[in-house]
Amino acid sequence: MTDGQDTHEARGERETEERLRELLAEDAYAIEPSPVPYPAIRRRGIAGLRRRRGAVAGAALVTLAAAPVGAYTLAGADGRAQTAAPGHSATATPSRTASPTPSASPSGPARPASTGQLLDGITFEEAADGLEKCLAYDRSGSRPGSTGLGPADGYRIILALDKTGDSNSPGDGMYVVAVKERPQLTRLICTLRNGRAEGINTSVGADGGPDAGPVVPDSNGGRLHRQSVLDDGAWKLPFRWGAIGTVEPSVTRVTVSYGGETGEADLDHGWFVASGVLNVQTGAAPRVKGYDADGKLVYDSDHDQGYQKTL
């Protein structure tokens, strides 16, 4: 083959190749797909999205209705939400307002065993308030930081009665007698006048010694049943009096005679409490008798060598 023929053939191949490219390009435009119907597809997509949102919202409402009261959401270590709830399921009953919890009773002294130990119209609240004032009065004279005789809620009020003024302590008022057992046996007699504490008499520890009998009249209880020695022979009458002391559990009855009158004492947690109204002055101290469950006399202050029988 000559060089001329080679050149002619090469030129023909190039022309053929270029024509083929043109034809392919024309076919490519000819088979271009029709335009996508975007508006229709968008409408269908929005409708589907709304349906899915409605389904999700409905599922959320069902979940909330079934979730236990107090359920809450936490984020886990991987950042995913996790639901925690109490072990019991919630009910569909309406919520109710809880009843208020009754407040605790104010602290204060214990009541006497018998209402007959509160005399002359004195209420327990008045007696308790008087005790509080007397304890505060005691603390005011104590060394700094001292709690004095302790709080009122450690005491039991065993007697409250009117106080008749005398030459040594002018002006009528009120006595409140209270006792406590811990940390040690303590008895106190509070003197109040015009709503103010004006004096306090205390005894700490048991009266009498190891040979003390089953009934022990209080050694400092004289202020409750006598007037000042300055007024001997000229007491203010009628005179409200009281008598107190301790009793053993075997003693079931105590009587107290004073000024010619005899009465039954109240027994209150190891104490006897007696009272009366004196219409004549006397020089003899109250006579105290104690009896056991069989009615046997087990104590008589007239036979007690440690008891002061005269005033």
LINWOMO-V941682 format. One record per run of one state. SS is the DSSP state (H for helix, E for strand, - for the rest). FROM is the first residue (numbers start at 0). TO is the last residue. If there is no record, write none. Layout:
# LINWOMO-V941682
ss: [SS SS]
from: [FROM FROM]
to: [TO TO]
This chain:
# LINWOMO-V941682
ss: [- H - H - E - E - E - H E - H - H - E - E - E - E - E - H - H - E - E - E - E - E - E - E - E H - E -]
from: [0 2 30 37 66 71 75 80 84 109 110 114 117 118 123 140 151 154 155 163 172 180 185 193 195 204 214 217 221 225 228 231 238 247 250 258 260 264 265 268 270 278 283 284 286 292 296 300 303 309 310]
to: [1 29 36 65 70 74 79 83 108 109 113 116 117 122 139 150 153 154 162 171 179 184 192 194 203 213 216 220 224 227 230 237 246 249 257 259 263 264 267 269 277 282 283 285 291 295 299 302 308 309 310]
